[in-house]
Amino acid sequence: HSAKVITKNGLFNPVVLVDGKVVGTWKRVVKPSKVDVAFNFFDPITNVMKELVLQNTSAYQDFMEREVKVNFIDPQ
């Protein structure tokens, strides 16, 4: 999955770590009233992993001072 993590310029995309292992990437788009965050996991995401992401959304909303919308992208 290195091509999904490392860009052609050698920069790293933001990654999702679970127990020290890269399991996906994420991207955000900041808008005036909200932040859209898309998670792209390499393997099918479990309900437990989804719940962990969603549990931390409120802390990120507080930090960004905006509503956060989360989207999970199914692996290709």
VOPAGU-2260 file (C-alpha; in pm, 1 decimal, decimal comma):
REM VOPAGU-2260
SITE   aa  ch    i         X         Y         Z
SITE  HIS   A    0       0,0       0,0       0,0
SITE  SER   A    1     301,4     229,4     -12,6
SITE  ALA   A    2     174,1     404,0    -327,7
SITE  LYS   A    3    -134,3     511,8    -129,9
SITE  VAL   A    4      77,7     649,1     153,7
SITE  ILE   A    5     374,0     808,4     -25,4
SITE  THR   A    6     312,3    1067,1    -298,8
SITE  LYS   A    7     515,6    1090,8    -620,7
SITE  ASN   A    8     709,4    1376,1    -456,3
SITE  GLY   A    9     806,9    1157,4    -160,3
SITE  LEU   A   10     568,4    1320,3      86,3
SITE  PHE   A   11     349,6    1113,3     315,6
SITE  ASN   A   12     -28,2    1135,6     314,0
SITE  PRO   A   13    -190,3    1142,2     660,8
SITE  VAL   A   14    -212,0     783,7     785,3
SITE  VAL   A   15    -432,4     586,0    1022,0
SITE  LEU   A   16    -236,1     377,4    1271,5
SITE  VAL   A   17    -364,3      80,8    1468,8
SITE  ASP   A   18    -117,8     -75,1    1712,4
SITE  GLY   A   19     170,7      91,1    1525,1
SITE  LYS   A   20      64,7     -43,5    1184,7
SITE  VAL   A   21     -52,2     177,1     896,4
SITE  VAL   A   22    -403,0      56,1     808,9
SITE  GLY   A   23    -527,3     344,2     594,8
SITE  THR   A   24    -512,6     710,2     503,6
SITE  TRP   A   25    -735,9    1006,5     571,6
SITE  LYS   A   26    -806,2    1343,1     414,0
SITE  ARG   A   27    -989,1    1648,5     541,4
SITE  VAL   A   28   -1153,6    1944,3     373,9
SITE  VAL   A   29   -1205,1    2243,5     602,6
SITE  LYS   A   30   -1508,1    2456,3     520,2
SITE  PRO   A   31   -1638,3    2764,3     702,4
SITE  SER   A   32   -1905,5    2573,3     894,1
SITE  LYS   A   33   -1775,6    2215,5     895,2
SITE  VAL   A   34   -1488,1    1978,9     830,7
SITE  ASP   A   35   -1532,0    1680,4     598,7
SITE  VAL   A   36   -1301,8    1390,8     692,0
SITE  ALA   A   37   -1271,5    1084,5     467,8
SITE  PHE   A   38   -1105,8     765,8     590,1
SITE  ASN   A   39    -972,3     521,9     332,3
SITE  PHE   A   40    -878,3     192,5     496,3
SITE  PHE   A   41    -672,3     -65,5     308,7
SITE  ASP   A   42    -885,7    -359,7     427,4
SITE  PRO   A   43   -1254,6    -375,8     515,9
SITE  ILE   A   44   -1315,1    -172,0     829,2
SITE  THR   A   45   -1466,0    -341,8    1131,7
SITE  ASN   A   46   -1753,4    -196,1    1329,1
SITE  VAL   A   47   -1516,9    -162,4    1626,9
SITE  MET   A   48   -1275,6      51,8    1422,6
SITE  LYS   A   49   -1562,5     268,7    1293,6
SITE  GLU   A   50   -1687,4     319,7    1647,7
SITE  LEU   A   51   -1339,8     418,3    1770,1
SITE  VAL   A   52   -1310,8     679,2    1494,1
SITE  LEU   A   53   -1656,8     815,3    1567,9
SITE  GLN   A   54   -1588,6     829,2    1943,7
SITE  ASN   A   55   -1296,2    1063,5    1878,7
SITE  THR   A   56   -1492,3    1287,7    1644,2
SITE  SER   A   57   -1628,3    1504,8    1926,3
SITE  ALA   A   58   -1277,9    1589,4    2048,8
SITE  TYR   A   59   -1177,4    1684,9    1693,7
SITE  GLN   A   60   -1493,6    1897,6    1659,7
SITE  ASP   A   61   -1397,8    2083,1    1976,8
SITE  PHE   A   62   -1043,7    2135,3    1847,8
SITE  MET   A   63   -1157,7    2256,7    1503,1
SITE  GLU   A   64   -1451,9    2455,3    1647,6
SITE  ARG   A   65   -1668,8    2322,1    1364,0
SITE  GLU   A   66   -1899,1    2031,5    1294,4
SITE  VAL   A   67   -1708,0    1725,6    1167,7
SITE  LYS   A   68   -1861,4    1495,5     906,6
SITE  VAL   A   69   -1695,6    1153,6     878,4
SITE  ASN   A   70   -1703,1     937,9     566,3
SITE  PHE   A   71   -1561,6     585,1     539,5
SITE  ILE   A   72   -1444,6     486,6     190,2
SITE  ASP   A   73   -1468,4     116,5     112,7
SITE  PRO   A   74   -1140,5     -45,9       4,8
SITE  GLN   A   75   -1106,7    -102,0    -368,0
